[in-house]
Amino acid sequence: MKTNARNNKPAVADKQAGLFDRFSSSVTKAAGSTGAFFSAAGLVLIWALTGPVFHYSETWQLVINTGTTIITFLMVFLIQKSQNKDSLAIQLKLNELVAANEFASNRLVSVEDMTEEELKVIQKYYSRLSEFTKNEESLQQSHSIDEAADMHNLKKGLETQLGNSIKRGKI
């Protein structure tokens, strides 16, 4: 049996996974199109117009209920598959940007794997950093809370010195 060199799994599984990826992406794109919407609306309209022909019977109602339920049920899985793939791709792109920026915190790589409590701690960190940098001329001046706090304290110290010099009449 032929195997994939990366993970020693059968190559057939990779082909099937790739086929399902392509299928789910295609169906998701098609389902989100204008044509799909108007097609679905047209089917509902045709169904509604056939009501008098079928005397608004239970079978007539069952047709639309069953059809929409089956389609909705299957689309949930296809859309979720596509969403998972897109989300992973976005996370990888963001990880690359974080890793490539010398001033970025590498703690943010794989942040999506953290618990909610850990995410709240990081949120507090960035909220505090935001407070320090609100009055900065450039958003890129501060890269950490410590650096922002040091810069804030330095500026406050300079302001105090300048104020004292003005009071003493030296300026």
C-alpha positions in Angstrom: 0.0 0.0 0.0 1.3 3.4 -0.9 1.7 5.8 2.0 2.2 9.5 2.4 5.9 10.3 3.4 4.8 13.0 5.8 2.7 11.0 8.2 2.7 7.3 7.0 -1.1 7.4 6.4 -2.5 5.8 3.3 -2.2 8.1 0.3 -5.9 7.3 -0.6 -7.0 9.1 2.6 -5.1 12.2 1.5 -6.8 12.1 -1.9 -10.2 11.7 -0.3 -9.5 14.5 2.2 -8.4 16.8 -0.7 -11.5 15.8 -2.7 -13.8 16.6 0.2 -11.9 20.0 0.8 -12.4 20.9 -2.9 -16.0 19.8 -2.8 -16.9 21.7 0.4 -15.2 24.8 -0.8 -17.0 24.6 -4.2 -20.4 24.0 -2.6 -19.9 26.7 0.0 -18.9 29.3 -2.7 -21.8 28.2 -4.9 -24.3 28.3 -2.0 -23.2 31.8 -1.1 -23.8 33.1 -4.6 -26.5 35.4 -5.9 -27.6 32.7 -8.3 -28.1 30.2 -5.5 -30.2 32.6 -3.5 -32.5 33.3 -6.5 -32.7 29.6 -7.3 -33.8 28.8 -3.8 -36.2 31.7 -3.8 -37.6 30.5 -7.1 -38.1 27.0 -5.8 -40.0 28.3 -2.8 -42.1 30.5 -5.1 -42.9 27.4 -7.3 -43.7 25.4 -4.2 -46.0 28.2 -3.0 -47.7 28.5 -6.4 -48.4 24.7 -6.4 -50.3 24.9 -3.1 -53.7 25.3 -4.7 -53.0 22.4 -7.1 -52.2 20.1 -4.2 -54.9 21.6 -2.0 -52.3 22.7 0.6 -52.1 19.1 1.7 -49.8 17.8 4.4 -47.7 16.1 1.7 -47.3 19.4 -0.1 -46.1 21.0 3.2 -43.9 18.0 3.9 -42.1 18.4 0.6 -40.7 21.9 1.5 -40.1 21.0 5.2 -38.1 17.9 4.3 -36.2 19.5 1.5 -35.1 22.5 3.5 -34.3 20.4 6.6 -32.0 18.1 4.6 -30.3 20.9 2.8 -29.8 22.9 6.0 -28.4 19.8 7.8 -25.9 19.0 5.1 -24.9 22.7 4.5 -24.0 23.1 8.2 -21.3 20.5 7.9 -20.0 21.8 4.6 -19.9 25.4 5.8 -18.2 24.4 9.0 -15.5 22.5 7.1 -14.9 25.5 4.9 -14.9 27.8 8.0 -12.4 25.6 9.8 -10.0 25.7 6.8 -10.3 29.4 6.4 -9.8 30.0 10.1 -6.7 27.8 10.2 -5.3 29.7 7.1 -5.9 33.1 8.8 -4.3 31.8 12.0 -1.2 30.7 10.1 -0.9 34.0 8.3 -1.2 35.9 11.5 1.4 33.6 13.1 3.7 34.4 10.2 3.2 38.1 10.7 3.9 37.8 14.5 7.0 35.7 13.9 8.3 38.0 11.2 7.9 41.2 13.3 10.9 41.7 15.6 8.9 43.8 18.1 5.9 41.4 18.3 5.5 39.1 21.2 6.0 35.5 20.2 3.5 34.6 23.0 0.8 35.4 20.5 1.8 32.5 18.2 -0.9 29.8 18.8 -3.0 32.1 20.9 -6.0 30.3 19.6 -5.0 27.3 21.6 -5.1 29.2 24.9 -7.9 29.0 27.5 -10.4 31.8 27.9 -8.8 32.8 31.2 -5.3 33.0 29.5 -6.9 35.1 26.7 -8.4 37.5 29.3 -4.9 38.0 30.8 -3.5 38.9 27.4 -6.5 41.2 26.8 -5.7 43.0 30.1 -2.1 43.3 29.0 -3.0 45.0 25.7 -5.6 47.2 27.5 -2.9 48.5 29.8 -0.5 49.0 26.9 -3.3 50.9 25.1 -3.6 53.2 28.1 0.1 54.0 28.1 0.2 54.7 24.4 -3.0 56.8 24.0 -1.0 60.1 24.0 1.8 58.9 21.8 2.4 60.5 18.4 3.0 57.1 16.7 1.3 53.8 17.4 4.7 52.1 16.8 6.6 53.8 19.6 5.8 51.3 22.4 6.2 47.6 22.0 5.7 46.3 25.5 4.1 47.4 28.8 7.5 47.8 30.4 8.8 50.0 27.6 5.5 52.0 27.5 5.6 52.4 31.4 9.3 53.5 31.2 8.5 56.0 28.4 5.5 57.3 30.3 7.5 57.8 33.5 10.3 59.5 31.6 7.9 61.9 30.1 6.3 62.6 33.4 9.7 63.2 34.9 10.6 65.6 32.2 7.3 67.4 32.6 7.9 67.7 36.3 11.5 69.0 35.8 10.3 71.5 33.2 7.5 72.7 35.5 9.9 73.1 38.4 12.3 75.1 36.1 9.6 77.4 35.0 8.5 78.0 38.6 12.0 78.9 39.6 12.3 81.3 36.7 15.1 79.4 35.0 13.2 79.2 31.7 
